[in-house]
Amino acid sequence: MSAAEPLGTVTVGPGVAFDQVSLTLGRTLILDHVSFNIRPGSVHALVGPNGGGKSSLIKTLLGQMPHQGRLCLSWPAEPGLIGYVPQALEFDRGLPMTVDDFMAAMCQRLPAFMGLSRKVAPAIGDALERVGMQDKRKRRMGALSGGERQRVLLAQGLIPSPQLLVLDEPMSALDEAGAQVFERLLADWRQSGVTVVWIEHDLAAVKRLAERVTGLNRRVLFDGPPEHTLSPDRLLSLFSTHPTVQGSAHS
């Protein structure tokens, strides 16, 4: 048990090892021999500039991108479920799709136009309650604010309960109340032993909430506890156009 792990927590999420992972699209080098480890049951943040390869890295983790090198998931028991919450939801806002319709489309096999199945309806209700959207289930998705749509995306990431959860800038559109909802969810996942891989631009939130952080700008510039890694000189190097690799911080 790590020092940051709550007493009594049983880890259900996997450890993740990136070993010399590289990715080239056309003639563009996206990832350059990326190596670092994500501890089982931890909240691990990825930070770095736009275009630095963060989203591409998690797409390799989700099996959506070809890559060179080795990527290994070490599950504590049988392989579990992987959840994914994208950065934004692209859809026609004129569609007469309610929150319930969206959740049905994302979380059940029964066609959404047939309504919520009795099998998943309780889970959907619980997920929407956890993100504070229970009272807006009949609202059209196109009528929601950006922060409210982000909450719905978080809710769909809860069904079925994942053991590995990948979050792509989940706080980007959230207001203060939504950010508090996200922090509560993060605490729940940590307590449940879920492994969380979290791309985030809000460095203050990362410093407060992540157990470990990796700085990525095509390659790993630092990796360690946020209180050790998020120093001004490291961040300056991370967000510069031509980064200089600094020594990794290890706990």
KEMINU-601045 format. One line per 3 residues: number of its first residue (from 1); for each residue x negated, y, z of N, C-alpha, C. Coordinates in pm, whole numbers, plus 50000, padded with zeros to 5 digits. Layout:
BEGIN
NUM) X/Y/Z/X/Y/Z/X/Y/Z; ...
This chain:
BEGIN
1) 49915/49880/50000/50000/50000/50000/49911/50124/50000; 49941/50216/49909/49864/50340/49903/49910/50434/50011; 49828/50534/50040/49862/50630/50145/49987/50706/50112
4) 50015/50724/49979/50132/50802/49938/50258/50717/49931; 50247/50587/49947/50361/50499/49934/50439/50493/50065; 50573/50519/50059/50653/50518/50180/50653/50380/50246
7) 50655/50379/50378/50657/50255/50454/50782/50176/50418; 50763/50049/50390/50877/49963/50358/50909/49955/50210; 50841/50031/50125/50867/50028/49983/50816/49897/49922
10) 50899/49835/49840/50858/49718/49763/50840/49762/49619; 50720/49746/49567/50693/49790/49431/50759/49697/49331; 50839/49754/49241/50904/49675/49136/50850/49710/48998
13) 50783/49827/48988/50732/49872/48860/50595/49818/48831; 50555/49819/48703/50427/49764/48663/50313/49863/48678; 50192/49813/48682/50076/49895/48657/50057/49905/48507
16) 50001/50016/48461/49979/50037/48318/49832/50072/48296; 49768/50003/48203/49628/50031/48173/49614/50069/48026; 49563/50189/48002/49526/50233/47868/49375/50214/47856
19) 49332/50135/47759/49191/50103/47743/49145/50138/47601; 49076/50252/47589/49023/50296/47459/49133/50305/47353; 49248/50363/47392/49361/50375/47299/49337/50495/47207
22) 49341/50470/47076/49325/50574/46975/49442/50568/46878; 49475/50684/46822/49587/50693/46727/49552/50796/46621; 49561/50756/46496/49537/50846/46384/49659/50843/46292
25) 49713/50960/46260/49824/50972/46167/49774/51046/46044; 49770/50976/45931/49709/51036/45813/49561/51057/45837; 49518/51182/45829/49378/51215/45858/49363/51285/45992
28) 49473/51290/46068/49470/51364/46194/49449/51269/46312; 49346/51296/46391/49321/51219/46512/49410/51272/46624; 49502/51190/46669/49597/51231/46773/49546/51192/46912
31) 49498/51070/46926/49443/51020/47052/49304/50964/47026; 49210/51000/47113/49070/50966/47091/49016/50886/47210; 49022/50751/47198/48967/50661/47300/49016/50698/47441
34) 49146/50695/47458/49209/50731/47585/49205/50612/47681; 49148/50632/47798/49141/50527/47900/49177/50583/48037; 49278/50526/48101/49310/50555/48240/49414/50453/48286
37) 49433/50446/48417/49527/50350/48474/49639/50421/48549; 49758/50361/48544/49874/50408/48621/49904/50302/48726; 49906/50342/48849/49926/50246/48958/50071/50199/48965
40) 50093/50072/49000/50230/50021/49014/50309/50102/49117; 50432/50136/49082/50520/50205/49176/50484/50348/49206; 50400/50410/49123/50357/50548/49149/50427/50647/49056
43) 50422/50774/49093/50468/50883/49006/50342/50945/48944; 50323/50921/48815/50201/50961/48745/50236/51063/48639; 50178/51182/48649/50208/51290/48555/50104/51299/48445
46) 50149/51337/48326/50062/51369/48213/50078/51517/48182; 49968/51589/48180/49973/51733/48150/49876/51763/48037; 49902/51873/47966/49814/51913/47858/49888/52001/47760
49) 49817/52056/47662/49878/52150/47568/49971/52080/47470; 50061/52159/47408/50142/52107/47299/50049/52059/47188; 50079/51944/47132/49994/51888/47029/49874/51812/47083
52) 49866/51798/47216/49753/51731/47277/49765/51580/47282; 49881/51525/47240/49896/51380/47232/49979/51316/47341; 50040/51396/47430/50114/51336/47542/50233/51253/47494
55) 50316/51312/47408/50433/51239/47359/50393/51120/47275; 50285/51135/47197/50237/51022/47116/50189/50908/47206; 50127/50944/47319/50079/50841/47411/50194/50760/47469
58) 50301/50828/47509/50412/50752/47567/50487/50674/47459; 50482/50722/47334/50542/50644/47226/50464/50516/47201; 50332/50520/47222/50256/50395/47213/50295/50302/47327
61) 50321/50359/47445/50363/50279/47559/50498/50214/47533; 50586/50285/47462/50719/50233/47431/50720/50144/47306; 50602/50123/47247/50593/50038/47130/50639/50103/47001
64) 50643/50236/46998/50694/50308/46882/50584/50363/46791; 50459/50350/46831/50347/50403/46753/50239/50296/46738; 50184/50278/46617/50069/50190/46601/49946/50255/46663
67) 49859/50174/46719/49742/50231/46785/49627/50131/46785; 49509/50182/46806/49393/50096/46828/49362/50096/46977; 49292/49994/47022/49263/49982/47164/49362/49889/47232
70) 49358/49891/47364/49438/49795/47440/49529/49868/47538; 49653/49823/47544/49752/49877/47637/49813/49759/47710; 49802/49759/47843/49846/49643/47920/49941/49685/48032
73) 50056/49617/48040/50150/49636/48151/50140/49514/48243; 50114/49539/48370/50100/49431/48468/50220/49436/48564; 50318/49350/48538/50439/49348/48619/50416/49269/48748
76) 50479/49310/48859/50462/49237/48985/50528/49100/48984; 50629/49084/48898/50696/48954/48884/50729/48937/48736; 50854/48906/48706/50896/48896/48566/50899/49036/48504
79) 50870/49048/48373/50881/49179/48308/51019/49240/48328; 51020/49368/48363/51146/49435/48393/51189/49528/48281; 51279/49619/48315/51337/49710/48218/51259/49841/48213
82) 51251/49898/48094/51185/50026/48073/51291/50129/48035; 51298/50238/48110/51389/50346/48080/51314/50463/48019; 51384/50542/47937/51322/50656/47869/51418/50773/47867
85) 51369/50889/47910/51448/51013/47904/51374/51109/47811; 51430/51137/47692/51362/51225/47597/51365/51370/47643; 51283/51450/47576/51273/51592/47612/51401/51667/47583
88) 51466/51634/47474/51588/51706/47435/51678/51611/47358; 51803/51650/47346/51902/51571/47275/51943/51646/47149; 51915/51586/47032/51952/51648/46905/52082/51584/46856
91) 52185/51666/46840/52313/51615/46792/52396/51732/46740; 52501/51699/46665/52592/51800/46611/52683/51848/46724; 52667/51973/46763/52745/52022/46878/52893/52035/46848
94) 52929/52024/46721/53070/52029/46686/53141/51896/46703; 53064/51790/46728/53126/51658/46745/53214/51656/46871; 53332/51594/46861/53421/51586/46980/53377/51474/47073
97) 53250/51480/47116/53194/51376/47202/53189/51426/47345; 53260/51360/47436/53257/51400/47576/53136/51336/47644; 53113/51379/47768/53006/51318/47848/53029/51168/47862
100) 53153/51129/47891/53184/50985/47902/53157/50913/47771; 53192/50975/47658/53168/50914/47528/53018/50891/47507; 52939/50991/47542/52794/50980/47524/52738/50869/47611
103) 52781/50865/47737/52731/50761/47828/52773/50623/47780; 52895/50611/47727/52940/50483/47674/52855/50441/47555; 52825/50535/47466/52745/50505/47347/52604/50461/47385
106) 52550/50518/47491/52412/50490/47530/52398/50368/47620; 52502/50336/47695/52485/50242/47806/52567/50113/47795; 52642/50094/47686/52721/49972/47675/52724/49924/47530
109) 52756/49797/47513/52764/49740/47379/52899/49769/47314; 53003/49781/47395/53136/49812/47345/53134/49948/47275; 53193/49963/47155/53193/50093/47087/53250/50204/47176
112) 53189/50322/47167/53229/50432/47255/53375/50470/47239; 53429/50457/47114/53568/50500/47093/53667/50411/47167; 53620/50297/47217/53708/50208/47293/53704/50240/47443
115) 53630/50346/47479/53624/50387/47619/53519/50313/47698; 53511/50344/47827/53411/50280/47914/53452/50137/47944; 53356/50046/47932/53384/49907/47967/53389/49896/48120
118) 53469/49803/48165/53481/49784/48310/53349/49739/48372; 53264/49677/48288/53137/49625/48337/53041/49738/48376; 53037/49845/48296/52939/49951/48321/53000/50078/48380
121) 53133/50087/48382/53198/50209/48431/53152/50249/48571; 53143/50155/48667/53095/50196/48801/52954/50253/48799; 52865/50190/48721/52727/50238/48713/52720/50376/48650
124) 52800/50400/48546/52803/50530/48482/52856/50636/48577; 52960/50602/48650/53013/50697/48749/52911/50730/48856; 52839/50629/48903/52737/50651/49005/52623/50737/48951
127) 52580/50710/48827/52470/50786/48768/52508/50933/48750; 52629/50958/48702/52673/51097/48684/52690/51168/48817; 52730/51094/48919/52740/51152/49053/52602/51192/49104
130) 52502/51108/49079/52366/51135/49127/52306/51260/49063; 52346/51290/48940/52291/51409/48873/52386/51528/48880; 52495/51516/48957/52586/51628/48975/52673/51659/48856
133) 52705/51557/48773/52787/51580/48654/52919/51503/48657; 52955/51452/48774/53077/51373/48786/53201/51454/48746; 53202/51584/48779/53320/51666/48752/53325/51718/48609
136) 53228/51681/48525/53225/51730/48387/53225/51615/48287; 53279/51503/48328/53277/51384/48243/53363/51401/48119; 53467/51485/48124/53556/51502/48009/53518/51624/47924
139) 53410/51692/47962/53364/51807/47883/53294/51757/47757; 53307/51835/47650/53234/51802/47528/53085/51825/47549; 53003/51738/47496/52858/51753/47509/52812/51886/47449
142) 52875/51927/47340/52837/52052/47275/52870/52175/47355; 52959/52162/47455/52997/52276/47538/52913/52288/47663; 52825/52190/47687/52740/52194/47806/52622/52287/47785
145) 52570/52339/47893/52447/52417/47887/52329/52321/47864; 52213/52377/47829/52095/52293/47809/52060/52216/47934; 52072/52280/48050/52041/52213/48176/52139/52101/48207
148) 52267/52121/48172/52367/52017/48196/52344/51898/48103; 52308/51925/47978/52276/51813/47887/52154/51735/47938; 52057/51808/47994/51939/51740/48047/51977/51649/48164
151) 52072/51694/48246/52118/51609/48357/52183/51482/48305; 52262/51495/48196/52326/51377/48137/52220/51281/48083; 52114/51335/48023/52004/51250/47975/51939/51175/48092
154) 51922/51245/48204/51867/51178/48322/51960/51066/48368; 52091/51092/48363/52188/50990/48405/52178/50865/48318; 52166/50883/48184/52160/50764/48098/52031/50686/48121
157) 51925/50756/48168/51801/50687/48199/51810/50598/48322; 51918/50612/48399/51937/50533/48520/52009/50401/48494; 52059/50381/48371/52144/50265/48342/52085/50185/48226
160) 52059/50056/48246/52052/49989/48376/51929/50036/48452; 51923/50006/48579/51815/50056/48664/51680/50009/48610; 51592/50103/48570/51463/50063/48515/51360/50036/48625
163) 51261/49957/48589/51147/49937/48678/51027/50024/48634; 51028/50062/48506/50931/50157/48452/51012/50266/48383; 50990/50391/48423/51067/50501/48369/50974/50603/48307
166) 50999/50637/48181/50918/50733/48107/50999/50860/48087; 50945/50972/48135/51016/51101/48132/50936/51201/48049; 50998/51255/47944/50931/51352/47857/50985/51492/47887
169) 50913/51563/47972/50949/51699/48015/51094/51710/48062; 51131/51634/48164/51270/51633/48210/51315/51763/48275; 51220/51850/48316/51258/51974/48385/51267/52094/48291
172) 51242/52071/48161/51226/52184/48069/51349/52274/48060; 51468/52216/48070/51590/52298/48056/51668/52312/48186; 51613/52259/48296/51689/52258/48421/51682/52391/48494
175) 51796/52432/48551/51796/52548/48640/51752/52502/48779; 51757/52593/48876/51707/52559/49009/51783/52443/49071; 51915/52442/49055/51996/52333/49111/51963/52201/49042
178) 51943/52208/48909/51907/52087/48835/51770/52035/48875; 51677/52128/48901/51543/52087/48944/51550/52015/49079; 51639/52059/49167/51656/51993/49296/51713/51852/49277
181) 51806/51838/49182/51860/51706/49149/51747/51615/49102; 51661/51667/49014/51550/51587/48962/51456/51546/49075; 51427/51637/49166/51336/51604/49277/51394/51495/49365
184) 51525/51498/49385/51589/51391/49464/51579/51257/49392; 51599/51259/49259/51587/51135/49182/51444/51081/49190; 51347/51172/49180/51207/51131/49186/51176/51065/49320
187) 51231/51122/49428/51212/51063/49561/51277/50925/49569; 51394/50910/49506/51462/50780/49506/51380/50676/49431; 51326/50716/49314/51246/50621/49236/51121/50580/49312
190) 51058/50676/49378/50938/50644/49456/50975/50547/49569; 51086/50573/49637/51129/50486/49746/51162/50346/49697; 51211/50337/49572/51250/50208/49515/51133/50133/49453
193) 51014/50195/49449/50898/50129/49393/50892/50127/49242; 50967/50219/49178/50967/50230/49031/50840/50302/48987; 50781/50257/48877/50668/50327/48818/50722/50437/48727
196) 50681/50561/48751/50730/50675/48674/50613/50740/48599; 50627/50748/48466/50531/50818/48381/50599/50946/48335; 50542/51060/48372/50613/51188/48368/50531/51294/48295
199) 50574/51332/48175/50513/51445/48104/50576/51573/48158; 50493/51669/48195/50547/51792/48256/50456/51912/48230; 50518/52027/48200/50444/52153/48183/50438/52234/48312
202) 50532/52209/48402/50537/52286/48527/50430/52231/48622; 50315/52296/48622/50201/52244/48700/50226/52254/48850; 50304/52353/48892/50337/52364/49035/50420/52244/49079
205) 50513/52201/48994/50595/52083/49025/50509/51957/49027; 50416/51947/48932/50326/51831/48928/50242/51826/49055; 50189/51939/49096/50104/51942/49215/50183/51901/49340
208) 50311/51936/49341/50394/51908/49457/50448/51765/49458; 50474/51708/49340/50555/51587/49334/50482/51464/49282; 50376/51482/49204/50307/51366/49146/50203/51312/49243
211) 50181/51182/49236/50076/51119/49316/49942/51120/49244; 49950/51123/49112/49828/51125/49031/49860/51197/48900; 49758/51259/48840/49780/51335/48718/49664/51311/48623
214) 49699/51297/48494/49599/51282/48389/49611/51402/48295; 49498/51470/48272/49494/51580/48177/49455/51528/48041; 49540/51551/47940/49520/51493/47808/49521/51601/47701
217) 49413/51611/47626/49406/51695/47507/49330/51614/47402; 49403/51522/47340/49351/51420/47247/49270/51313/47321; 49199/51351/47422/49127/51254/47506/49147/51294/47652
220) 49111/51206/47742/49129/51232/47885/49022/51329/47932; 49067/51442/47989/48973/51540/48044/48958/51525/48194; 49063/51480/48261/49053/51451/48403/49163/51353/48442
223) 49142/51286/48554/49238/51188/48604/49214/51172/48753; 49316/51201/48834/49301/51188/48978/49417/51252/49050; 49410/51265/49182/49515/51329/49260/49529/51477/49218
226) 49650/51529/49212/49669/51666/49162/49596/51772/49244; 49581/51750/49375/49514/51850/49457/49366/51861/49423; 49311/51757/49359/49170/51759/49320/49149/51798/49175
229) 49247/51770/49091/49227/51786/48947/49280/51918/48891; 49385/51974/48951/49447/52092/48892/49378/52220/48938; 49247/52225/48915/49168/52343/48950/49163/52437/48829
232) 49140/52566/48851/49139/52661/48740/49042/52625/48628; 48922/52577/48662/48824/52547/48557/48867/52427/48475; 48922/52325/48540/48969/52208/48466/49087/52244/48376
235) 49179/52327/48427/49295/52365/48347/49255/52452/48228; 49156/52538/48248/49107/52621/48138/49050/52532/48028; 48974/52431/48066/48918/52338/47968/49029/52258/47900
238) 49128/52215/47978/49237/52134/47925/49315/52208/47817; 49345/52335/47841/49431/52409/47750/49354/52489/47645; 49223/52470/47639/49144/52534/47534/49155/52453/47405
241) 49124/52516/47293/49139/52451/47164/49038/52338/47147; 48915/52361/47192/48811/52258/47179/48765/52221/47319; 48835/52125/47381/48807/52094/47522/48670/52031/47542
244) 48616/52055/47658/48492/51990/47703/48529/51891/47812; 48492/51766/47792/48527/51663/47890/48452/51687/48018; 48528/51689/48131/48467/51702/48262/48474/51568/48333
247) 48394/51554/48435/48394/51429/48512/48531/51404/48574; 48577/51281/48568/48707/51248/48626/48700/51254/48777; 48813/51292/48837/48823/51290/48983/48888/51159/49023
250) 48834/51092/49117/48890/50965/49161/48913/50971/49312; 49025/50908/49349/49055/50902/49493/48997/50776/49551
